[in-house]
Amino acid sequence: MSVRDRRIAELAAGGLSHKQIAQQLDISPRTAGAHLYRVFPKLGITSRAALRDALKAFDEVTNGA
């Protein structure tokens, strides 16, 4: 997962919309959505509701915790 993918996933997990994420990162809402579209399968999830827990689990696996 790229740094940009991770940042967008964190913002989405925090409840921000595609539009809000786009405004914060100076990208288009469509680009924000495309990043999330690629991140969801990498994390094995299908909804934003699962993002926070999936990111935590991903960190534990990648950091060896």
mmJSON file of the N, C-alpha and C atoms, coordinates in Angstrom:
{"data_MODEL":{"atom_site":{
"group_PDB":["ATOM","ATOM","ATOM","ATOM","ATOM","ATOM","ATOM","ATOM","ATOM","ATOM","ATOM","ATOM","ATOM","ATOM","ATOM","ATOM","ATOM","ATOM","ATOM","ATOM","ATOM","ATOM","ATOM","ATOM","ATOM","ATOM","ATOM","ATOM","ATOM","ATOM","ATOM","ATOM","ATOM","ATOM","ATOM","ATOM","ATOM","ATOM","ATOM","ATOM","ATOM","ATOM","ATOM","ATOM","ATOM","ATOM","ATOM","ATOM","ATOM","ATOM","ATOM","ATOM","ATOM","ATOM","ATOM","ATOM","ATOM","ATOM","ATOM","ATOM","ATOM","ATOM","ATOM","ATOM","ATOM","ATOM","ATOM","ATOM","ATOM","ATOM","ATOM","ATOM","ATOM","ATOM","ATOM","ATOM","ATOM","ATOM","ATOM","ATOM","ATOM","ATOM","ATOM","ATOM","ATOM","ATOM","ATOM","ATOM","ATOM","ATOM","ATOM","ATOM","ATOM","ATOM","ATOM","ATOM","ATOM","ATOM","ATOM","ATOM","ATOM","ATOM","ATOM","ATOM","ATOM","ATOM","ATOM","ATOM","ATOM","ATOM","ATOM","ATOM","ATOM","ATOM","ATOM","ATOM","ATOM","ATOM","ATOM","ATOM","ATOM","ATOM","ATOM","ATOM","ATOM","ATOM","ATOM","ATOM","ATOM","ATOM","ATOM","ATOM","ATOM","ATOM","ATOM","ATOM","ATOM","ATOM","ATOM","ATOM","ATOM","ATOM","ATOM","ATOM","ATOM","ATOM","ATOM","ATOM","ATOM","ATOM","ATOM","ATOM","ATOM","ATOM","ATOM","ATOM","ATOM","ATOM","ATOM","ATOM","ATOM","ATOM","ATOM","ATOM","ATOM","ATOM","ATOM","ATOM","ATOM","ATOM","ATOM","ATOM","ATOM","ATOM","ATOM","ATOM","ATOM","ATOM","ATOM","ATOM","ATOM","ATOM","ATOM","ATOM","ATOM","ATOM","ATOM","ATOM","ATOM","ATOM","ATOM","ATOM","ATOM","ATOM","ATOM"],
"id":[1,2,3,4,5,6,7,8,9,10,11,12,13,14,15,16,17,18,19,20,21,22,23,24,25,26,27,28,29,30,31,32,33,34,35,36,37,38,39,40,41,42,43,44,45,46,47,48,49,50,51,52,53,54,55,56,57,58,59,60,61,62,63,64,65,66,67,68,69,70,71,72,73,74,75,76,77,78,79,80,81,82,83,84,85,86,87,88,89,90,91,92,93,94,95,96,97,98,99,100,101,102,103,104,105,106,107,108,109,110,111,112,113,114,115,116,117,118,119,120,121,122,123,124,125,126,127,128,129,130,131,132,133,134,135,136,137,138,139,140,141,142,143,144,145,146,147,148,149,150,151,152,153,154,155,156,157,158,159,160,161,162,163,164,165,166,167,168,169,170,171,172,173,174,175,176,177,178,179,180,181,182,183,184,185,186,187,188,189,190,191,192,193,194,195],
"type_symbol":["N","C","C","N","C","C","N","C","C","N","C","C","N","C","C","N","C","C","N","C","C","N","C","C","N","C","C","N","C","C","N","C","C","N","C","C","N","C","C","N","C","C","N","C","C","N","C","C","N","C","C","N","C","C","N","C","C","N","C","C","N","C","C","N","C","C","N","C","C","N","C","C","N","C","C","N","C","C","N","C","C","N","C","C","N","C","C","N","C","C","N","C","C","N","C","C","N","C","C","N","C","C","N","C","C","N","C","C","N","C","C","N","C","C","N","C","C","N","C","C","N","C","C","N","C","C","N","C","C","N","C","C","N","C","C","N","C","C","N","C","C","N","C","C","N","C","C","N","C","C","N","C","C","N","C","C","N","C","C","N","C","C","N","C","C","N","C","C","N","C","C","N","C","C","N","C","C","N","C","C","N","C","C","N","C","C","N","C","C","N","C","C","N","C","C"],
"label_atom_id":["N","CA","C","N","CA","C","N","CA","C","N","CA","C","N","CA","C","N","CA","C","N","CA","C","N","CA","C","N","CA","C","N","CA","C","N","CA","C","N","CA","C","N","CA","C","N","CA","C","N","CA","C","N","CA","C","N","CA","C","N","CA","C","N","CA","C","N","CA","C","N","CA","C","N","CA","C","N","CA","C","N","CA","C","N","CA","C","N","CA","C","N","CA","C","N","CA","C","N","CA","C","N","CA","C","N","CA","C","N","CA","C","N","CA","C","N","CA","C","N","CA","C","N","CA","C","N","CA","C","N","CA","C","N","CA","C","N","CA","C","N","CA","C","N","CA","C","N","CA","C","N","CA","C","N","CA","C","N","CA","C","N","CA","C","N","CA","C","N","CA","C","N","CA","C","N","CA","C","N","CA","C","N","CA","C","N","CA","C","N","CA","C","N","CA","C","N","CA","C","N","CA","C","N","CA","C","N","CA","C","N","CA","C","N","CA","C","N","CA","C","N","CA","C","N","CA","C"],
"label_alt_id":[null,null,null,null,null,null,null,null,null,null,null,null,null,null,null,null,null,null,null,null,null,null,null,null,null,null,null,null,null,null,null,null,null,null,null,null,null,null,null,null,null,null,null,null,null,null,null,null,null,null,null,null,null,null,null,null,null,null,null,null,null,null,null,null,null,null,null,null,null,null,null,null,null,null,null,null,null,null,null,null,null,null,null,null,null,null,null,null,null,null,null,null,null,null,null,null,null,null,null,null,null,null,null,null,null,null,null,null,null,null,null,null,null,null,null,null,null,null,null,null,null,null,null,null,null,null,null,null,null,null,null,null,null,null,null,null,null,null,null,null,null,null,null,null,null,null,null,null,null,null,null,null,null,null,null,null,null,null,null,null,null,null,null,null,null,null,null,null,null,null,null,null,null,null,null,null,null,null,null,null,null,null,null,null,null,null,null,null,null,null,null,null,null,null,null],
"label_comp_id":["MET","MET","MET","SER","SER","SER","VAL","VAL","VAL","ARG","ARG","ARG","ASP","ASP","ASP","ARG","ARG","ARG","ARG","ARG","ARG","ILE","ILE","ILE","ALA","ALA","ALA","GLU","GLU","GLU","LEU","LEU","LEU","ALA","ALA","ALA","ALA","ALA","ALA","GLY","GLY","GLY","GLY","GLY","GLY","LEU","LEU","LEU","SER","SER","SER","HIS","HIS","HIS","LYS","LYS","LYS","GLN","GLN","GLN","ILE","ILE","ILE","ALA","ALA","ALA","GLN","GLN","GLN","GLN","GLN","GLN","LEU","LEU","LEU","ASP","ASP","ASP","ILE","ILE","ILE","SER","SER","SER","PRO","PRO","PRO","ARG","ARG","ARG","THR","THR","THR","ALA","ALA","ALA","GLY","GLY","GLY","ALA","ALA","ALA","HIS","HIS","HIS","LEU","LEU","LEU","TYR","TYR","TYR","ARG","ARG","ARG","VAL","VAL","VAL","PHE","PHE","PHE","PRO","PRO","PRO","LYS","LYS","LYS","LEU","LEU","LEU","GLY","GLY","GLY","ILE","ILE","ILE","THR","THR","THR","SER","SER","SER","ARG","ARG","ARG","ALA","ALA","ALA","ALA","ALA","ALA","LEU","LEU","LEU","ARG","ARG","ARG","ASP","ASP","ASP","ALA","ALA","ALA","LEU","LEU","LEU","LYS","LYS","LYS","ALA","ALA","ALA","PHE","PHE","PHE","ASP","ASP","ASP","GLU","GLU","GLU","VAL","VAL","VAL","THR","THR","THR","ASN","ASN","ASN","GLY","GLY","GLY","ALA","ALA","ALA"],
"label_asym_id":["A","A","A","A","A","A","A","A","A","A","A","A","A","A","A","A","A","A","A","A","A","A","A","A","A","A","A","A","A","A","A","A","A","A","A","A","A","A","A","A","A","A","A","A","A","A","A","A","A","A","A","A","A","A","A","A","A","A","A","A","A","A","A","A","A","A","A","A","A","A","A","A","A","A","A","A","A","A","A","A","A","A","A","A","A","A","A","A","A","A","A","A","A","A","A","A","A","A","A","A","A","A","A","A","A","A","A","A","A","A","A","A","A","A","A","A","A","A","A","A","A","A","A","A","A","A","A","A","A","A","A","A","A","A","A","A","A","A","A","A","A","A","A","A","A","A","A","A","A","A","A","A","A","A","A","A","A","A","A","A","A","A","A","A","A","A","A","A","A","A","A","A","A","A","A","A","A","A","A","A","A","A","A","A","A","A","A","A","A","A","A","A","A","A","A"],
"label_entity_id":["1","1","1","1","1","1","1","1","1","1","1","1","1","1","1","1","1","1","1","1","1","1","1","1","1","1","1","1","1","1","1","1","1","1","1","1","1","1","1","1","1","1","1","1","1","1","1","1","1","1","1","1","1","1","1","1","1","1","1","1","1","1","1","1","1","1","1","1","1","1","1","1","1","1","1","1","1","1","1","1","1","1","1","1","1","1","1","1","1","1","1","1","1","1","1","1","1","1","1","1","1","1","1","1","1","1","1","1","1","1","1","1","1","1","1","1","1","1","1","1","1","1","1","1","1","1","1","1","1","1","1","1","1","1","1","1","1","1","1","1","1","1","1","1","1","1","1","1","1","1","1","1","1","1","1","1","1","1","1","1","1","1","1","1","1","1","1","1","1","1","1","1","1","1","1","1","1","1","1","1","1","1","1","1","1","1","1","1","1","1","1","1","1","1","1"],
"label_seq_id":[1,1,1,2,2,2,3,3,3,4,4,4,5,5,5,6,6,6,7,7,7,8,8,8,9,9,9,10,10,10,11,11,11,12,12,12,13,13,13,14,14,14,15,15,15,16,16,16,17,17,17,18,18,18,19,19,19,20,20,20,21,21,21,22,22,22,23,23,23,24,24,24,25,25,25,26,26,26,27,27,27,28,28,28,29,29,29,30,30,30,31,31,31,32,32,32,33,33,33,34,34,34,35,35,35,36,36,36,37,37,37,38,38,38,39,39,39,40,40,40,41,41,41,42,42,42,43,43,43,44,44,44,45,45,45,46,46,46,47,47,47,48,48,48,49,49,49,50,50,50,51,51,51,52,52,52,53,53,53,54,54,54,55,55,55,56,56,56,57,57,57,58,58,58,59,59,59,60,60,60,61,61,61,62,62,62,63,63,63,64,64,64,65,65,65],
"pdbx_PDB_ins_code":[null,null,null,null,null,null,null,null,null,null,null,null,null,null,null,null,null,null,null,null,null,null,null,null,null,null,null,null,null,null,null,null,null,null,null,null,null,null,null,null,null,null,null,null,null,null,null,null,null,null,null,null,null,null,null,null,null,null,null,null,null,null,null,null,null,null,null,null,null,null,null,null,null,null,null,null,null,null,null,null,null,null,null,null,null,null,null,null,null,null,null,null,null,null,null,null,null,null,null,null,null,null,null,null,null,null,null,null,null,null,null,null,null,null,null,null,null,null,null,null,null,null,null,null,null,null,null,null,null,null,null,null,null,null,null,null,null,null,null,null,null,null,null,null,null,null,null,null,null,null,null,null,null,null,null,null,null,null,null,null,null,null,null,null,null,null,null,null,null,null,null,null,null,null,null,null,null,null,null,null,null,null,null,null,null,null,null,null,null,null,null,null,null,null,null],
"Cartn_x":[0.854,0.0,0.905,0.629,1.439,1.122,1.991,1.788,0.495,0.255,-0.969,-2.202,-2.138,-3.252,-3.553,-2.499,-2.645,-3.288,-2.837,-3.373,-4.851,-5.202,-6.603,-7.456,-6.95,-7.682,-7.881,-6.854,-6.975,-8.036,-8.04,-9.038,-10.445,-10.586,-11.891,-12.335,-11.398,-11.717,-12.171,-11.683,-12.076,-13.422,-14.044,-15.389,-15.483,-14.364,-14.399,-14.946,-15.648,-16.179,-15.08,-15.344,-14.394,-14.087,-15.126,-14.955,-14.081,-14.302,-13.513,-12.051,-11.845,-10.492,-9.787,-10.494,-9.934,-9.519,-10.342,-10.016,-8.779,-8.655,-7.496,-6.205,-6.267,-5.054,-4.827,-5.698,-5.599,-5.583,-6.555,-6.779,-8.258,-8.666,-10.088,-10.8,-12.088,-12.844,-12.785,-12.731,-12.648,-11.325,-10.246,-8.947,-8.974,-9.591,-9.714,-10.471,-11.544,-12.323,-11.532,-10.725,-9.913,-8.891,-8.298,-7.352,-8.058,-9.234,-9.967,-10.385,-10.736,-11.118,-9.969,-8.738,-7.566,-7.2,-7.472,-7.1,-8.005,-9.288,-10.232,-9.831,-9.536,-9.14,-7.818,-6.902,-5.621,-5.84,-6.849,-7.156,-8.19,-8.771,-9.769,-11.092,-11.479,-12.735,-13.595,-14.852,-15.774,-16.515,-16.217,-16.919,-16.008,-16.378,-15.627,-15.694,-16.792,-16.964,-15.855,-15.289,-14.26,-12.844,-12.703,-11.384,-10.489,-10.995,-10.153,-9.554,-10.391,-9.904,-8.957,-9.248,-8.395,-7.028,-6.98,-5.699,-4.878,-5.532,-4.838,-4.261,-5.057,-4.598,-3.457,-3.56,-2.505,-1.192,-1.261,-0.071,0.568,-0.259,0.258,0.981,0.437,1.057,2.345,2.319,3.491,4.598,4.228,5.234,5.666,5.09,5.468,5.013,3.991,3.502,2.538],
"Cartn_y":[-1.167,0.0,1.237,2.142,3.355,4.309,5.276,6.293,7.05,7.374,8.103,7.244,5.949,5.035,5.035,4.936,4.867,6.149,7.291,8.566,8.704,8.34,8.423,7.453,6.261,5.278,5.791,6.408,6.966,8.058,8.934,10.008,9.435,8.44,7.81,7.103,6.458,5.786,6.794,8.026,9.094,9.711,9.217,9.669,10.712,11.065,12.065,11.47,12.293,11.885,11.992,11.445,11.571,13.047,13.861,15.293,15.953,15.635,16.215,15.751,14.481,13.943,14.674,14.831,15.497,16.923,17.639,19.016,19.081,18.162,18.159,17.837,16.923,16.454,17.082,17.995,18.681,17.696,16.781,15.823,15.864,15.157,15.131,14.079,14.266,13.244,11.887,11.915,10.663,9.94,10.688,10.104,9.497,10.192,9.66,8.334,8.282,7.051,5.927,6.268,5.258,4.648,5.478,4.959,3.998,4.378,3.502,2.209,2.298,1.124,0.109,0.607,-0.285,-0.771,0.037,-0.312,-1.385,-1.315,-2.256,-3.712,-4.154,-5.562,-5.897,-4.935,-5.166,-5.435,-4.789,-4.96,-6.056,-6.572,-7.634,-7.159,-5.932,-5.357,-4.902,-4.62,-4.16,-2.882,-2.331,-1.12,-0.197,1.07,2.063,1.762,1.165,0.87,-0.034,-0.858,-1.803,-1.233,-0.027,0.544,0.672,1.238,1.489,0.194,-0.823,-2.097,-2.775,-2.668,-3.285,-2.607,-1.295,-0.588,-0.998,-1.155,-1.577,-2.986,-3.894,-5.26,-5.281,-4.444,-4.347,-3.901,-2.922,-2.429,-3.527,-4.294,-5.361,-6.419,-6.742,-7.744,-7.207,-5.993,-5.443,-5.025,-4.701,-4.291,-5.428,-6.612,-7.776,-7.762,-6.994,-6.915,-8.026],
"Cartn_z":[0.0,0.0,0.0,-0.9,-1.0,0.152,0.326,1.358,1.084,-0.183,-0.547,-0.269,-0.631,-0.343,1.155,1.935,3.391,3.932,3.475,3.967,3.621,2.406,1.987,2.799,3.035,3.842,5.267,5.838,7.19,7.253,6.257,6.227,6.057,5.203,5.008,6.287,6.975,8.238,9.283,9.159,10.071,9.742,8.685,8.354,7.257,6.633,5.574,4.277,3.53,2.226,1.17,-0.002,-1.112,-1.366,-1.335,-1.605,-0.546,0.713,1.791,1.729,1.43,1.278,0.138,-0.967,-2.142,-1.816,-1.074,-0.712,0.17,1.105,2.008,1.287,0.316,-0.348,-1.718,-2.095,-3.379,-4.553,-4.525,-5.607,-5.947,-6.979,-7.31,-6.455,-6.22,-5.483,-6.178,-7.485,-8.24,-7.973,-7.839,-7.516,-6.114,-5.177,-3.819,-3.85,-4.608,-4.732,-5.378,-6.363,-7.043,-6.086,-5.246,-4.255,-3.298,-2.833,-1.917,-2.612,-3.875,-4.657,-4.693,-4.756,-4.764,-3.367,-2.349,-0.978,-0.383,-0.66,-0.053,-0.274,-1.494,-1.665,-0.967,-0.917,-0.237,1.253,1.816,3.234,3.475,2.408,2.542,3.091,2.728,3.216,2.046,2.356,1.313,1.703,2.888,3.307,4.1,4.124,4.9,6.392,6.825,8.246,8.773,7.917,8.336,8.211,7.693,7.421,8.652,9.702,10.882,11.432,11.61,12.126,11.144,9.859,8.842,8.793,8.938,8.957,10.177,11.305,12.514,12.323,11.781,11.537,10.525,9.502,8.476,9.126,9.988,10.679,11.534,12.218,13.059,12.243,11.076,10.213,9.601,9.103,8.418,9.386,10.619,11.597,12.513,12.305,13.08,14.525,14.822,16.205,16.521],
"occupancy":[1.0,1.0,1.0,1.0,1.0,1.0,1.0,1.0,1.0,1.0,1.0,1.0,1.0,1.0,1.0,1.0,1.0,1.0,1.0,1.0,1.0,1.0,1.0,1.0,1.0,1.0,1.0,1.0,1.0,1.0,1.0,1.0,1.0,1.0,1.0,1.0,1.0,1.0,1.0,1.0,1.0,1.0,1.0,1.0,1.0,1.0,1.0,1.0,1.0,1.0,1.0,1.0,1.0,1.0,1.0,1.0,1.0,1.0,1.0,1.0,1.0,1.0,1.0,1.0,1.0,1.0,1.0,1.0,1.0,1.0,1.0,1.0,1.0,1.0,1.0,1.0,1.0,1.0,1.0,1.0,1.0,1.0,1.0,1.0,1.0,1.0,1.0,1.0,1.0,1.0,1.0,1.0,1.0,1.0,1.0,1.0,1.0,1.0,1.0,1.0,1.0,1.0,1.0,1.0,1.0,1.0,1.0,1.0,1.0,1.0,1.0,1.0,1.0,1.0,1.0,1.0,1.0,1.0,1.0,1.0,1.0,1.0,1.0,1.0,1.0,1.0,1.0,1.0,1.0,1.0,1.0,1.0,1.0,1.0,1.0,1.0,1.0,1.0,1.0,1.0,1.0,1.0,1.0,1.0,1.0,1.0,1.0,1.0,1.0,1.0,1.0,1.0,1.0,1.0,1.0,1.0,1.0,1.0,1.0,1.0,1.0,1.0,1.0,1.0,1.0,1.0,1.0,1.0,1.0,1.0,1.0,1.0,1.0,1.0,1.0,1.0,1.0,1.0,1.0,1.0,1.0,1.0,1.0,1.0,1.0,1.0,1.0,1.0,1.0,1.0,1.0,1.0,1.0,1.0,1.0],
"B_iso_or_equiv":[0.0,0.0,0.0,0.0,0.0,0.0,0.0,0.0,0.0,0.0,0.0,0.0,0.0,0.0,0.0,0.0,0.0,0.0,0.0,0.0,0.0,0.0,0.0,0.0,0.0,0.0,0.0,0.0,0.0,0.0,0.0,0.0,0.0,0.0,0.0,0.0,0.0,0.0,0.0,0.0,0.0,0.0,0.0,0.0,0.0,0.0,0.0,0.0,0.0,0.0,0.0,0.0,0.0,0.0,0.0,0.0,0.0,0.0,0.0,0.0,0.0,0.0,0.0,0.0,0.0,0.0,0.0,0.0,0.0,0.0,0.0,0.0,0.0,0.0,0.0,0.0,0.0,0.0,0.0,0.0,0.0,0.0,0.0,0.0,0.0,0.0,0.0,0.0,0.0,0.0,0.0,0.0,0.0,0.0,0.0,0.0,0.0,0.0,0.0,0.0,0.0,0.0,0.0,0.0,0.0,0.0,0.0,0.0,0.0,0.0,0.0,0.0,0.0,0.0,0.0,0.0,0.0,0.0,0.0,0.0,0.0,0.0,0.0,0.0,0.0,0.0,0.0,0.0,0.0,0.0,0.0,0.0,0.0,0.0,0.0,0.0,0.0,0.0,0.0,0.0,0.0,0.0,0.0,0.0,0.0,0.0,0.0,0.0,0.0,0.0,0.0,0.0,0.0,0.0,0.0,0.0,0.0,0.0,0.0,0.0,0.0,0.0,0.0,0.0,0.0,0.0,0.0,0.0,0.0,0.0,0.0,0.0,0.0,0.0,0.0,0.0,0.0,0.0,0.0,0.0,0.0,0.0,0.0,0.0,0.0,0.0,0.0,0.0,0.0,0.0,0.0,0.0,0.0,0.0,0.0],
"pdbx_formal_charge":[null,null,null,null,null,null,null,null,null,null,null,null,null,null,null,null,null,null,null,null,null,null,null,null,null,null,null,null,null,null,null,null,null,null,null,null,null,null,null,null,null,null,null,null,null,null,null,null,null,null,null,null,null,null,null,null,null,null,null,null,null,null,null,null,null,null,null,null,null,null,null,null,null,null,null,null,null,null,null,null,null,null,null,null,null,null,null,null,null,null,null,null,null,null,null,null,null,null,null,null,null,null,null,null,null,null,null,null,null,null,null,null,null,null,null,null,null,null,null,null,null,null,null,null,null,null,null,null,null,null,null,null,null,null,null,null,null,null,null,null,null,null,null,null,null,null,null,null,null,null,null,null,null,null,null,null,null,null,null,null,null,null,null,null,null,null,null,null,null,null,null,null,null,null,null,null,null,null,null,null,null,null,null,null,null,null,null,null,null,null,null,null,null,null,null],
"auth_seq_id":[1,1,1,2,2,2,3,3,3,4,4,4,5,5,5,6,6,6,7,7,7,8,8,8,9,9,9,10,10,10,11,11,11,12,12,12,13,13,13,14,14,14,15,15,15,16,16,16,17,17,17,18,18,18,19,19,19,20,20,20,21,21,21,22,22,22,23,23,23,24,24,24,25,25,25,26,26,26,27,27,27,28,28,28,29,29,29,30,30,30,31,31,31,32,32,32,33,33,33,34,34,34,35,35,35,36,36,36,37,37,37,38,38,38,39,39,39,40,40,40,41,41,41,42,42,42,43,43,43,44,44,44,45,45,45,46,46,46,47,47,47,48,48,48,49,49,49,50,50,50,51,51,51,52,52,52,53,53,53,54,54,54,55,55,55,56,56,56,57,57,57,58,58,58,59,59,59,60,60,60,61,61,61,62,62,62,63,63,63,64,64,64,65,65,65],
"auth_comp_id":["MET","MET","MET","SER","SER","SER","VAL","VAL","VAL","ARG","ARG","ARG","ASP","ASP","ASP","ARG","ARG","ARG","ARG","ARG","ARG","ILE","ILE","ILE","ALA","ALA","ALA","GLU","GLU","GLU","LEU","LEU","LEU","ALA","ALA","ALA","ALA","ALA","ALA","GLY","GLY","GLY","GLY","GLY","GLY","LEU","LEU","LEU","SER","SER","SER","HIS","HIS","HIS","LYS","LYS","LYS","GLN","GLN","GLN","ILE","ILE","ILE","ALA","ALA","ALA","GLN","GLN","GLN","GLN","GLN","GLN","LEU","LEU","LEU","ASP","ASP","ASP","ILE","ILE","ILE","SER","SER","SER","PRO","PRO","PRO","ARG","ARG","ARG","THR","THR","THR","ALA","ALA","ALA","GLY","GLY","GLY","ALA","ALA","ALA","HIS","HIS","HIS","LEU","LEU","LEU","TYR","TYR","TYR","ARG","ARG","ARG","VAL","VAL","VAL","PHE","PHE","PHE","PRO","PRO","PRO","LYS","LYS","LYS","LEU","LEU","LEU","GLY","GLY","GLY","ILE","ILE","ILE","THR","THR","THR","SER","SER","SER","ARG","ARG","ARG","ALA","ALA","ALA","ALA","ALA","ALA","LEU","LEU","LEU","ARG","ARG","ARG","ASP","ASP","ASP","ALA","ALA","ALA","LEU","LEU","LEU","LYS","LYS","LYS","ALA","ALA","ALA","PHE","PHE","PHE","ASP","ASP","ASP","GLU","GLU","GLU","VAL","VAL","VAL","THR","THR","THR","ASN","ASN","ASN","GLY","GLY","GLY","ALA","ALA","ALA"],
"auth_asym_id":["A","A","A","A","A","A","A","A","A","A","A","A","A","A","A","A","A","A","A","A","A","A","A","A","A","A","A","A","A","A","A","A","A","A","A","A","A","A","A","A","A","A","A","A","A","A","A","A","A","A","A","A","A","A","A","A","A","A","A","A","A","A","A","A","A","A","A","A","A","A","A","A","A","A","A","A","A","A","A","A","A","A","A","A","A","A","A","A","A","A","A","A","A","A","A","A","A","A","A","A","A","A","A","A","A","A","A","A","A","A","A","A","A","A","A","A","A","A","A","A","A","A","A","A","A","A","A","A","A","A","A","A","A","A","A","A","A","A","A","A","A","A","A","A","A","A","A","A","A","A","A","A","A","A","A","A","A","A","A","A","A","A","A","A","A","A","A","A","A","A","A","A","A","A","A","A","A","A","A","A","A","A","A","A","A","A","A","A","A","A","A","A","A","A","A"],
"auth_atom_id":["N","CA","C","N","CA","C","N","CA","C","N","CA","C","N","CA","C","N","CA","C","N","CA","C","N","CA","C","N","CA","C","N","CA","C","N","CA","C","N","CA","C","N","CA","C","N","CA","C","N","CA","C","N","CA","C","N","CA","C","N","CA","C","N","CA","C","N","CA","C","N","CA","C","N","CA","C","N","CA","C","N","CA","C","N","CA","C","N","CA","C","N","CA","C","N","CA","C","N","CA","C","N","CA","C","N","CA","C","N","CA","C","N","CA","C","N","CA","C","N","CA","C","N","CA","C","N","CA","C","N","CA","C","N","CA","C","N","CA","C","N","CA","C","N","CA","C","N","CA","C","N","CA","C","N","CA","C","N","CA","C","N","CA","C","N","CA","C","N","CA","C","N","CA","C","N","CA","C","N","CA","C","N","CA","C","N","CA","C","N","CA","C","N","CA","C","N","CA","C","N","CA","C","N","CA","C","N","CA","C","N","CA","C","N","CA","C","N","CA","C","N","CA","C","N","CA","C"],
"pdbx_PDB_model_num":[1,1,1,1,1,1,1,1,1,1,1,1,1,1,1,1,1,1,1,1,1,1,1,1,1,1,1,1,1,1,1,1,1,1,1,1,1,1,1,1,1,1,1,1,1,1,1,1,1,1,1,1,1,1,1,1,1,1,1,1,1,1,1,1,1,1,1,1,1,1,1,1,1,1,1,1,1,1,1,1,1,1,1,1,1,1,1,1,1,1,1,1,1,1,1,1,1,1,1,1,1,1,1,1,1,1,1,1,1,1,1,1,1,1,1,1,1,1,1,1,1,1,1,1,1,1,1,1,1,1,1,1,1,1,1,1,1,1,1,1,1,1,1,1,1,1,1,1,1,1,1,1,1,1,1,1,1,1,1,1,1,1,1,1,1,1,1,1,1,1,1,1,1,1,1,1,1,1,1,1,1,1,1,1,1,1,1,1,1,1,1,1,1,1,1]
}}}
